[in-house]
Amino acid sequence: MINQYPKVMTSREISRKLNLSYKTSYYLKKRIQVIFSQLNETLKKELYKELENPVESDKKPIAVADSVVLYSSSLRANKHRSRRYKGGSASIYLSNSIGGEQKGTLVHTVGINGGMTFYKSIPLNNSHYLENDLNEKIPKNVTLYTDEGYTFIWDRPNHKMVNHSRKSNDPRYNMSRERWVTKEGVSSNGAESRNNILKQSFRSYGYVSPKWSQLYLNEISFLGNVRFSSELRNLLSLGEDDFCGLDIPTAGGGT
């Protein structure tokens, strides 16, 4: 599997490379994102169907989920006032006393180890949004690995969690090794690595408004997912297996 996503292109890069005005490049970027969003939605539906009826294999699909904040609002932006919300959503909102507007973006990451990944921009880090997103993307029969933030899940028999706060039984150490990977092999590292890739990709942009964040997330998600669809791979490469415009692996190449 390719260990990183293709580099996203900003509107300014498109403007420079194609010798277009910034306004034209901006609207071109938005139209590309809309197309990618539609194609990514198709991939999500196809993946769901495959997970509902898995092919007989020794290797069972394992889903992972986690959340991450992009562009959090700083204490200076809040003028050192208290946060609007408590918990994981606090850092994306301004204080109520200065309007309470959402400035940052909270992302829920859901993916399959060694497979596709999908991102959802959500307003709050609570069970309502997280569970609804999981139900849209992952059938309940699929094995799901998360951290201890998903204790609200009760109807997924194959849901397993890892406790990042687990203390060591050995008095010489404070934290246990099992806070990352349990003895049973449960780990949320797959989701956390995807969050790291996402943050690196978003560094290309100075700032993305929460209003448009889903388009940008769909673009990055699609560019990473396209390598798992032979039909789309051939379509985008015009039938040439060695095409590398989207960092697609060649036959026998690095995957």
C-alpha positions, 0 to 999 in steps of 0.5 A: 500500500502507498504510504502517503496520499498524492500532494493536493494542488491549491488554487494558486498552484493551478493558476501558476501551472496553467497560467490562469487567473486566480479566480478562474483557478479557484472555480476550477478547483471547486469543480474538480472537488465536486467531481471527486466528491461524487466519485468518492460517494460511489466508492463509499457505497461500493465498499459498504456492499463489499463489507456486507458480503465479504469474500471468503478469505483468511484475512478479514477486513478491520475497520478503524475510526478516530477524530482529529481537529484541523485549524483549532482556534487559539486562546488568543483568538478567544481573547483568553475567554472560556471555551464554548464547549467542553471536551474534544469540540472545544478548540474549534469554536470561539467563546460565546462572549465573542460570537461562538463562531466555528473557526476550526474543523473537526474531522471523523476518520473511518477507514479499512486497514490496507483499504479505503479511508473516508473523512467527515466534517462534524460539528461536535465530537459526540455519539450522535455524529460519530455513530451516524457516520460509522453506520453510513460507512461500516456494516455492524458485522465488521471488526472495528478498532477504536480508542476508548472514546467510543464507549457509547457503541453497544450494538457492534459485537466485533468492536474492540478498544485500546486504552491510551491511558493504561497504566503499567503493572510494572512499578518501574514504568508509568504507562503500559505498552498496551496503551498502543497495541493490546495483547490481542492485537487491537490498535487504533494506529491505522486511524491515527496514521491517516489523521497524520496524513490528513494534517500533512495534506492540509498544510498546503492550505493556509486555512480552510473554512468549515463551510467548505471543509467537506469538499477538501476532505472528499478530494483528499479521500478520493485521491487516496481511495482511487488506487483501490478501484481498477475501473477508476484507475484505468479511467483516470490513466486513459488506459495506460498502466504506467500513468503516474499523475495521481501517484497510482502504483504501476503493475508490479510497482510499489504498493 
